[in-house]
Amino acid sequence: MSAQTIPLPTPARKPPRSQQLLALLPGTLLLFAIGLAGKALESLGIFLRAHHHYFPRIEYVLWAIILGLVISNVFSVPAIFRPGIATYELWLKLGIVLVAARFVLSDVLRIGGMSLVLVAIELVLSLSVMTLLGKLFRLPPKLTSLLAIGSSICGVTAIMAAQGAIDSDEEDTTTAIAAILALGALALFTFPAIGHVLHMGQQAYGIWAGLAVDNTAEATVTGALYGDIAGRFAILAKTARSAFIGFVVLGYAVYWASQGQAARVERKALFLWQKFPKFILGFMALSILASVGFFSAGQLSSLGNLSKWAFLPAFAGVGLRTQLRDLVTQGWRPILVGVLGEIFIALITLGMVLAVYHHGAAQ
């Protein structure tokens, strides 16, 4: 009897690039549709209030998030939309880079230098407090690490960057992301209210939002809800935090490797470059070009308008990817650790910002 030859499985072919781009179209259109609907609701509110009719005074930023939350949590978003919805981070980073045209380099260096001191303090506090709370509430050690990394740097992006580096379980990663997203959604409603009660200036509030709100998208929105200037300074402070992602993730990777629970990092310089958020380079490059007069006043205005268009789908994506039902399955301890840690960080950074900016004097 002749031996049967078992055919080897053929590797799955990647779909053509054109087909991949086409798959992004439905979700991307949904993002823009929600963003534009938010703009329409804001305009409707302005019209109705001008004619003495009641309508909530909500800006398009928050309308886009609310619409996204309703769609993702009340209805089931079909799978065909998911690839395009995932592009919200690309639009967010594009918007951040375009905002740089409004910053001359001297302002970036002056405010950035001041922010770096505050960022360094925030990093140490976040990592220390989250680690301590994780131990007190007996969370799994790697879940504690993920919460500490996410709260100190840039939320979900930092957690995803750390997942492979520290070899964490999928459940720990999901739990940490759910906690960070829940806290980010809470900040959207609490931070602007606190800022108004304390009569904070635009710059002071923006720096505080950039320091205390974890996820880049939520930090950007939280700043924008307070005002255009606050939104720009929130981006500046958040960008300074994001620049440290490689160093923090590398530190945790080395630690867990020393415990025999993660792969060794052989080429640390390459690791840092791979983790470094490249959009920061675009932000600095555009700021330099604006500083040396490369753009005319009209072009700078156009870049500013383009940044708002880029933020439309990004803000819609914040709502669409927040699944409130996920919080029910995660248990109360990670959420409690996150809430306690975030309250502590928010209060400490608020005190630092008020001290530096003389109680938020008007900018």
DOSE-29909 format. One record per residue (C-alpha): x, y, z. Coordinates in steps of 0.001 Angstrom, whole numbers, padded with zeros to 6 digits, always signed. Each point is the difference from the previous one (the first is absolute). Layout:
BEGIN
XYZ ...
This chain:
BEGIN
+000000+000000+000000 +001429+003311-000960 +000232+002688+002658 -002491+002763-000381 +001370+003481-000409 -001613+002468+002371 -000291+003376-001725 +001515+002872+001918 -002366+002848+000859 +000468+002935-002311 +000671+003281+001777 -002901+002440-000083 +000495+002650-002612 -000307+003603+000935 -002751+001743-001926 +001194+002550-002577 +000786+003493+001283 -002984+001438-001874 -002292-002498+001713 +001479+000864+003419 -000627+003699-000615 -003521-000722-001183 -000682-001886+003226 +000778+003194+001962 -002586+002048-001882 -003267-000928+001852 +001409+000588+003491 +001823+003175-001020 -003190+001388-001528 -001833-000882+003216 +002584+001940+002041 -000404+003091-002181 -003791-000348-000032 -000113-000048+003804 +002416+002922+000208 -002078+002040-002450 -003186-000919+001869 +001639+001375+003142 +000750+003251-001840 -003602+000134-001245 -001381-000467+003519 +002258+002764+001309 -001219+002344-002774 -003624-000993+000674 +000471+000858+003661 +001412+003427-000840 -002956+000696-002311 -002651-001164+002482 +001490+001900+002940 +000204+003146-002143 -003769-000361-000515 -000619-000537+003735 -000507-003761-000169 +001662-002332+002470 +002762-002237-001321 +002992-001421+001938 +003104+002189-000306 +002278-002789-001191 +002900+000431-002423 +000436-002222-003058 +002915-001771+001704 -002239-001409+002700 -002921-000604-002391 +002274-002170-002174 +001058-002034+003028 -003571-000388+001278 -001248-001123-003424 +002871-002489-000240 -000757-001340+003492 -003681-000476-000824 +000755-001782-003271 +002627-002334+001481 -001861-000830+003226 -003661-000054-001080 +000476-001535-003431 +002367-002652-001290 +002466+001522-002441 +000339-002368-002995 +003438-001475-000628 +000289+001794-003343 +000441+003315+001856 +002704-001117+002445 +003131+000367-002183 -000906+003588-000840 -000944+000857+003595 +003499-001098+001033 +001443+002851-002090 -001165+002547+002600 +003507-000038+001520 +001501+000936-003376 -002358+002991-000249 +000820+000959+003580 +003750+000023-000652 -000477+001896-003258 -002026+002626+001855 +002682+000314+002682 +002727+000482-002617 -002049+002682-001810 -000659+001844+003260 +003773+000521+000272 -000287+002707-002667 -001563+002199+002689 +003038-000319+002266 +003196+001895-000736 +003035-001958+001120 +000909+002461+002759 -003391-000625+001635 +000410-003747-000339 +003423+000104+001615 -001034+002438+002740 -003263-001687+000943 +001370-003428-000880 +002942+000454+002361 -002342+000952+002813 -002297-002878-000876 +002888-002478+000046 +000598+000713+003682 -003691-000548+000741 -000052-003082-002239 +002984-001505+001855 -001795+000474+003322 -003215-001421-001438 +001832-003058-001332 +001605-000819+003343 -003252+000546+001900 -002147-002038-002397 +002366-002952-000113 +000467+000004+003786 -003635+000509+000998 -001446-002542-002450 +002593-002586+001029 -000766+000561+003691 -003772-000166-000511 +000328-003114-002156 +001855-001745+002825 -002470+001186+002649 -002967-001321-001981 +001882-003160-001005 -000300+000424-003729 +002033-002329-002249 +003526+001480-000231 -000021+000437-003779 -003451+001608+000090 +001439+002437+002539 +002893+000698-002377 -002381+000660-002893 -002133+002379+002084 +003126+001835+001141 +001340+000290-003558 -003363+001081-001424 -000647+002633+002670 +003490+001478-000157 +000494+000283-003785 -002744-000115-002621 -002710-002448+000985 -000974-002697-002480 +002974+000605-002308 +002443-000519+002859 -001827-003119+001200 +000081-001527-003480 +003694+000866-000349 +000709-001681+003326 -002105-003125-000589 +002536-001765-002182 +002986+001421+001859 -001022-001414+003406 -001880-003024-001408 -003247+000782+001833 -003168-002091-000226 -002718+001135-002398 -002435+000250+002929 +002319+002366+001898 +000397+002158-003097 -003771+000163-000597 -000643+000868+003646 +002615+002775+000036 -001358+001483-003244 -003595-000103+001295 +001029+001788+003206 +001965+002687-001848 -002835+000627-002474 -002569+000257+002793 +002123+002549+001852 +000592+001947-003206 -003760+000221-000615 -000478+001257+003566 +002608+002724-000536 -001951+001404-002963 -002785+001075+002348 +001869+000796+003224 +003112+001899-001116 -001725+002881-001866 -002402+000476+002938 +002909+000176+002464 +001876+002409-002274 -002981+002370-000140 -000597-000157+003758 +003648+000914+000615 -000035+002654-002781 +003088-001536-001541 +001618+001705-002964 +000101-001755-003358 +003704-000822+000152 -000048-001198+003611 -003018-002216-000580 +001442-001405-003222 +003277-000932+001679 -001939-001655+002845 -002174-002027-002396 +003094-001113-001912 +001684-001086+003233 -002890-001706+001770 -002129-001647-002731 +001541-003269-001127 -001112-000786-003531 +001204+002351-002734 -003433+000248-001629 -001803+000742+003273 +002679+002506+001059 -000379+001829-003322 -003792+000064+000300 +000044+001025+003670 +002164+002976-000897 -002065+000934-003060 -003222-000010+002043 +001414+002859+002080 +001136+002084-002949 +002116+000048-003142 +003116+001258+001787 -000463-002513+002814 -000252-002757-002585 +003320+000967-001565 +001829+000085+003336 -001550-003318+001027 +001515-001467-003157 +003375+001542+000829 +000099-001429+003516 -001330-003386-001155 +002599-000151-002779 +002738+000589+002572 -001340-002952+002020 -000216-002224-003068 +003686+000595-000772 +000912-002119+003056 -001893-003108-001106 +003079-001862-001245 +001978+000559+003189 -002815-001062+002342 -000942-003101-002033 +003687-000946-000299 +000404+000275+003775 -002913-002343+000616 +001175-002398-002725 +003433-000236+001606 -001550-000524+003442 -002304-002829-001080 +002799-001582-002019 +002147+000004+003159 -002840-001884+001710 +000053-002595-002776 -003527+000962-001097 +000725+001874-003244 +002421-000169-002902 +003328+001801+000330 +000425+003295-001831 +003216-000464-001967 +000154+003255-002004 -001209+002732+002325 +000651+002935-002354 -002073-001660-002740 -002706-000790+002556 -000204+003687+000998 -000254+001112-003627 -002745-002546-000744 -002064+001159+002978 +000581+003726-000524 -003183+001695-001357 +001114+001268-003409 -002768+002614-000227 +001968+002062+002549 +002688+000472-002662 -002649+001326-002383 -001284+002327+002722 +003482+001464+000561 +000744+000258-003738 -003190+001947-000723 +000608+002270+002984 +003513+000778-001291 -001334+000787-003486 -002635+002310+001484 +002642+001701+002147 +002301+000847-002917 -002833+001512-002049 -000284-002859-002484 -003805+000374-000036 -002005+003108-000802 -002771+001185+002339 -002586-001498-002343 +001764-003346-000087 +000250-000079+003802 -003742+000641+000192 -000623-002820-002487 +002150-002400+002030 -001985+000932+003091 -003266-000769-001805 +001426-003294-001254 +000853-000983+003584 -003657+000501+000977 -001106-002209-002899 +002486-002671+001105 -001318+000137+003556 -003615-000559-001131 +000399-003757-000682 +002442-000339+002907 -002524+001278+002536 -002724-002212-001490 +002348-002963+000418 +000371+000729+003731 -003693-000771+000466 -000175-002897-002438 +002806-002001+001588 -001197+000497+003633 -001990-003072+001016 -001670+000696+003341 -001195-003612+000242 +003635-001162+000241 +000268+001613+003435 -002575-002393+001451 +002139-003054-000718 +003283+001416+001325 -000779+000018+003731 +000106+002951+002358 +003615-000069+001209 +001814+001189-003181 -002548+002805-000440 +000337+001028+003665 +003786-000004-000241 -000224+002113-003139 -002489+002452+001523 +001976+000478+003213 +003270+000382-001879 -001445+002422-002538 -001631+002166+002677 +003327+000234+001827 +001926+000859-003189 -002646+002505-001121 +000108+001828+003335 +003798+000071+000208 +000458+001185-003594 -002778+002578+000495 +001855+001388+003009 +003266+000142-001944 -001598+001737-002981 -001792+002554+002169 +003272+000741+001801 +001937+000401-003233 -002639+002084-001753 -000950+002070+003022 -003481-001472+000373 -000709-000028-003708 +000313+003676-000760 -001615+000779-003334 +002252-000556-002930 
